[in-house]
Amino acid sequence: MLNSFIFVVLPYAALALVIFVTPYRYFSDRLTWSAYSTQFLERKTLLWGINPWHYGILPVLAAHFLGVIAPGPMKALLGNQNRLLVFESIGLALGLFALFGCLLLLLRRVNTPILKRVTFASDWALLYLLAAQTLSGVYVATYMRWGSQWYLHTAVPYLWSLLTFNPQLEYVTDFPLVFKLHAAGAFLIVALLPFTKLVHLLYVPFDFLKDPPILYRWRSKGSE
């Protein structure tokens, strides 16, 4: 029952929400599409949190997607033991880097009263989910070694079976609970995506490249 919920119900529910809710929100309420900039409210902790988060998580996500879209070349790349060891070490380091950044961003929201006014329930839910997801990923990388190798022979065929609407749970049902929670967290994040500010990731703002720079001026009593 738990396996069916995590590996069948959750992924298809998340996919349906992304397909139907995302365009509805895009065309009905564009003002909430972009993430609010909080750099003017607090920038010191933001600098130390946002850079490790992005530089850590983006390569990890890219590696996950490469395994799905190009499993053959990835198997050839990781077939060498030395390359596999290097790949695993870099992946773990990036995961820890991302975890550090995510926790810092979460603490920034918690410890800065002015930010709480522009932080909604969906933001808190997403931040906690991202932190838990990164933590579980670091755990898997540490205690379920050579994940980049067995991922190609288990999770990737399962994901392809989802795309063909023929879920083959035998690839993933025997994994430990922490792996299942990691998978459930990924599907929950995708499901929440259309309801949060993170949805702006789905929009490629090419038109913004043509816009002139925006000039900000501070208003103070002395300048009036």
Backbone hydrogen bonds, N-H to C=O, Kabsch-Sander energy under -0.5 kcal/mol:
donor,donor_aa,acceptor,acceptor_aa,energy
5,F,1,M,-2.1
6,I,2,L,-2.6
7,F,3,N,-2.8
8,V,4,S,-1.4
9,V,4,S,-2.1
10,L,5,F,-2.7
12,Y,8,V,-1.6
13,A,9,V,-2.4
14,A,10,L,-2.7
15,L,11,P,-2.3
16,A,12,Y,-2.2
17,L,13,A,-2.2
18,V,14,A,-2.2
19,I,15,L,-2.3
20,F,16,A,-2.3
21,V,17,L,-2.2
22,T,17,L,-0.9
22,T,18,V,-0.7
24,Y,20,F,-1.0
25,R,21,V,-2.7
26,Y,22,T,-2.3
27,F,23,P,-2.2
28,S,24,Y,-1.8
29,D,25,R,-2.2
32,T,29,D,-1.2
33,W,30,R,-1.5
34,S,30,R,-0.6
38,T,36,Y,-0.6
41,L,38,T,-0.5
42,E,38,T,-2.1
47,L,43,R,-2.1
48,W,44,K,-1.3
49,G,45,T,-1.4
50,I,46,L,-3.1
51,N,47,L,-1.1
53,W,49,G,-1.8
54,H,50,I,-2.4
55,Y,51,N,-2.7
56,G,52,P,-1.4
57,I,53,W,-2.8
58,L,54,H,-1.9
60,V,56,G,-1.0
61,L,57,I,-2.7
62,A,58,L,-2.4
63,A,59,P,-2.2
64,H,60,V,-1.9
65,F,61,L,-2.5
66,L,62,A,-2.6
67,G,63,A,-1.8
68,V,64,H,-1.1
69,I,65,F,-2.7
70,A,66,L,-2.3
74,M,70,A,-1.8
75,K,71,P,-2.4
76,A,72,G,-2.0
77,L,73,P,-2.4
78,L,74,M,-2.5
79,G,75,K,-0.5
79,G,76,A,-0.5
80,N,77,L,-0.6
84,L,80,N,-2.4
85,L,81,Q,-2.3
86,V,82,N,-2.2
87,F,83,R,-2.8
88,E,84,L,-2.7
89,S,85,L,-2.2
90,I,86,V,-2.6
91,G,87,F,-2.3
92,L,88,E,-2.4
93,A,89,S,-2.3
94,L,90,I,-2.5
95,G,91,G,-2.2
96,L,92,L,-2.4
97,F,93,A,-2.2
98,A,94,L,-2.6
99,L,95,G,-2.4
100,F,96,L,-2.3
101,G,97,F,-2.0
102,C,98,A,-2.7
103,L,99,L,-2.5
104,L,100,F,-1.9
105,L,101,G,-2.2
106,L,102,C,-2.2
107,L,103,L,-2.6
108,R,104,L,-2.1
109,R,105,L,-1.6
110,V,106,L,-2.0
111,N,107,L,-2.8
112,T,108,R,-0.9
115,L,112,T,-1.2
116,K,112,T,-1.0
116,K,113,P,-0.6
117,R,113,P,-0.6
118,V,115,L,-1.2
119,T,116,K,-0.9
120,F,118,V,-0.5
124,W,120,F,-2.1
125,A,121,A,-2.6
126,L,122,S,-2.2
127,L,123,D,-2.6
128,Y,124,W,-2.6
129,L,125,A,-2.2
130,L,126,L,-2.7
131,A,127,L,-2.3
132,A,128,Y,-2.6
133,Q,129,L,-2.7
134,T,130,L,-2.5
135,L,131,A,-2.4
136,S,132,A,-2.5
137,G,133,Q,-2.0
138,V,134,T,-2.2
139,Y,135,L,-2.1
140,V,136,S,-2.5
141,A,137,G,-2.4
142,T,138,V,-1.6
143,Y,139,Y,-3.1
144,M,140,V,-2.1
149,Q,146,W,-1.3
150,W,146,W,-2.1
151,Y,147,G,-2.4
152,L,149,Q,-0.7
153,H,149,Q,-0.6
154,T,150,W,-0.9
154,T,151,Y,-0.5
156,V,151,Y,-2.2
158,Y,154,T,-1.9
159,L,155,A,-2.7
160,W,156,V,-2.3
161,S,157,P,-1.9
162,L,158,Y,-1.6
163,L,159,L,-1.7
164,T,160,W,-1.3
165,F,162,L,-1.8
166,N,161,S,-2.9
169,L,167,P,-0.8
171,Y,168,Q,-1.3
172,V,169,L,-1.7
173,T,169,L,-2.2
175,F,172,V,-1.3
179,F,176,P,-0.6
180,K,176,P,-1.5
181,L,177,L,-2.6
182,H,178,V,-1.9
183,A,179,F,-2.3
184,A,180,K,-2.7
185,G,181,L,-2.5
186,A,182,H,-1.8
187,F,183,A,-2.1
188,L,184,A,-2.3
189,I,185,G,-2.2
190,V,186,A,-1.9
191,A,187,F,-2.2
192,L,188,L,-2.2
193,L,189,I,-1.3
195,F,192,L,-1.8
196,T,192,L,-0.6
196,T,193,L,-1.3
199,V,196,T,-1.4
200,H,197,K,-1.6
201,L,198,L,-2.0
202,L,199,V,-2.3
203,Y,200,H,-1.3
204,V,202,L,-0.5
206,F,204,V,-2.2
208,F,205,P,-0.8
209,L,205,P,-0.5
209,L,206,F,-1.3
210,K,207,D,-1.4
211,D,208,F,-1.0
216,Y,214,I,-0.6
220,S,218,W,-0.5
223,S,220,S,-0.8
224,E,220,S,-0.5
224,E,221,K,-0.9
